[in-house]
Every structure is written in C-alpha cells, then in structure tokens.
Amino acid sequence: VDVVKRPQQEVFDVVRKICPTEDIGKSELRHRLRASMEVDEDGELQPPSQETLQLLPRQIPGSRRSILEDEEERPPVVLILNKIDKASEIRWVQSREREFRAHGHFDRIFYTSAKKSQGIVKLLEHLKSEAVPRQWAYPADMLTTMSHTEQIQQMVNTHIFKWFNSDVPYKIQQQTVGWTPRLDGSLLVEHEIVVKDSVVARMILGVRNTIVNRLKDQVG
C-alpha cells in the first residue's frame, strides 16, 4: 500500500473480503488457542489437547473446533505500507495503518521503502519463514507468467514511476495496439499511452519529445 496516496473505497472492499475483522471474543479466543498450542518431538505446532481446551472460555456461537479449522484454512494476509520515506512524519504512516486495521485483520504489518531498502530484509525473512517447501509449479527456465504485452506494460510502468513523482503515474493508462513480427526477425510493437489532460501529456512527452523517446529506447 502506498502510504502517501489515499486508498480508494474499492481497496477497503477487497480488504474486508480477504481478511475480515473478528469480533473481540473470537479474536481473544484465537489468541489463547495459539498460545496454548503444543510443540511435538519434531518441533511442529500441534492443536491443544482436550484438557487444555476445557480450560478455555466457551465460544458462542460455534465450537472451538471451528476456530481451529479457521486458523488452518484462513490464508495469512500481510499489510505492507510502502514509501514511508515520502511521509513527512511517522504519525501519517501510523494513521494509514489504523485506517486499514479498521477494515481488516492482518497477521503482520511491515513499514517499508523499496527505494531506500528500508524494512525489506525483515519482510523477506518473514516471507521465507512462512513459505512451504514444495515442488516448483512452473518450468525451471520460465521467468514470468505475464504475457508479452503485460511485460511491456510493466516495463513502461517501471520507468514512469522512476522518472515522475506525486500522482503523475496514476493519471496514465496504456495499451498495446500492434504486434508485428518483421521479415528480418525484428518485432514492431505499437504501444499507446493515454493521459487525462494536456499538462500530464506535456510532462510525458518532454521538451521536443525527449522523455517519450527515452522511454521508447529503454523499453525497446
């Protein structure tokens, strides 16, 4: 999440759908269940014994078993608050965190700045610790699941975000309208960038089209 840009209502709708908040009673019971889980001989966490369950408060409505099943089935959701280096004060980042906490429940929350590599190490360590070893789902030589046109859009976005600040990148739409292999083996790609107003258009073009030509060279 961009801590500088205010999220739209659609973002909060998604948050409420994928990681809904729990009522106080259910949240407390889940916390106690986690704390009472036991470690077996292999170092794996196991559900608490029936004797331990009897000491916990009774869940109303539902059963303790449903809580444990929810704990296993609910995928963990992590909130990453990025671009903290652009926030004038840390209280604005904390305010954004409270805003998202009001709409959803997150297993972990990280403050990061991808540009200045702040908080990235902790985030990667968390992802590694939560990753489950399994067979790779794609061929070893496959670098991405994106289509060719999606890769072009991603490259254009990368350079636009590097070159422009504020909300300029969010005022741009793009699409690939032509994809023509040539007889000499080269490829002609026609890509459109659509902007909302003439001010943004002049910024993207640059003086004597220097910016858009530079973008063409970088992506090409």
Summary of the structure (lengths in Angstrom):
residues: 220
radius of gyration: 24.0
end to end distance: 29.6
largest distance: 77.3
contacts: 476
relative contact order: 0.09
helix: 48%
strand: 16%
